């Protein structure tokens, strides 16, 4: 882990001071321990392990940071004071009941809410050090950096090849037919679809199965080489076999991309994500590592939701 390696490099005196200061600042419930258990920790190495989770997001540089974000539709407050760090090359899952603000949140990330009349933002969304909420930001360039895959697969009424090639062509991202062909093939391979369609690339995309169409849409998003991929319930309309393929694909894609996924499926969030955020009534109730959220949530509302008491 990043923190353990960091701690191992500290001199003994600095290490002890770091542990002491962190333990003083972190409430016992945040550590998953009661006061007696904290007092019984004698090993410095054990103490470093305990604070690993708290230190990890401090030392790792986030790909994106959301700071005090409010989103309004006219006078209606849809998102209230959202703060979150989205870590690079990780999967962040957003969970919560319908209408809680999950989709509004991911659409804010790539400014798709701009298309809705009277939608406005207060706060900051920092991508690689730049506030993308600022006026004058090139929204088209932003959306090339942040790809989007929707709940319902939406292939264009074109061939399989032309669906993947579309973004490359309109953005002028390739200089030759050979480069175009190579990029299309690589995108289909990255979406785990190449072996299934390599002999029928001129076939209409609508002839594919639902699961194949969704992976085609993922390939289309990957073709322009985004840095972040947003997925709004990408497997909710798919059968279990297709869902498993999408989940396996997400696991492999995070090696190259930062992924944010909205899901109503608690098991799916637990399987595919590294971090999880729980939304309720437009607020981010709790955010942290997925294992902690599902096994030791800090907020009673989070526990009630993931155990099925509401939602």
Steps between C-alpha positions, in 0.01 A plus 500: 500500500607857442474595868687201636787565260496866601502411868788257454715780363452724802762515768390349830445836669302650216300181468399505864405868480290440189313212666434698815367804318276296269354292782420818695310648203304194388195411712497142622188418299681607179768243580245227557625464859374600841712702742620195692614329181689809390680512836593133468683550171867469592665439167599801292460286187145419610431868551628578150266233360209653690557843347574365152147566381490853644837595352456339158279765346709777657823383337362378167423775252139482382418507130200719578390687810149631558487788749180640657297424187136611481292436188174686444221444249353850504426544875505128582814386681582159347845452657596653831860567605668198340864433584681203349839391373502269198824305493685420178482145361235400749130422470271727701142373542210731579205338677171624638125484433343639185491879486780552750730689260740234370435561130493877551842468662671309220339726239647795687844345471506535122263800487216312328257681729585812302247376244220536757342844517559694823752246636784669687797404718649644815831361620798342326576188297876476469637280220879479493525833680247688284152604611268372228205700639662825389342701221695479179598136545502312168216257568563303180861439597387411851265233369783349301681456831194365680310230310143397581317166476126514562257260664337404170740411222476759224692387191469718193307367197830416333730204461697363793818649353346842438361517855846470648659719233246781537672699776840455339373641172304801624779604735771453238699269724641275227711587196458191285263215427755255640516691830120513514476124449763440767325725755162336436646153547680599820186657644297188426772287660504724807122459524534120476292497181753450220490120489122507469475757219830497309342316206182711487628858541279621213190357667241742642559564870130443571548133408715445809360368829428742784821412681704534182342838425597626844859385452496666158401827669789452742735441204368820338577691821848345525591581140573868569719400797326676789659526843179435697206277411158566653253211501136561591364156595668331200374150580154566645318385185723201428476129574731344764753373244530838328517672840791276602684595179449871567626461857807308386562768240481775764758313710746493209430854379594662830864420426485768229205720600333659801143369521190634674197272495143557616325182611192388693655155540670479840677176412632654180636803686672269749648287222636760260584816696790621710310796648129548562288809559148481644260773388166583662269792421770690316766460768811282512437322828819295508802437282792266549664175402242249385595237756450748784171632364351151473643345816534789744302807386523804724152637432186311606327605176772330296461182701121509461527541125756229427316254724175563314304680770401766245559591138 
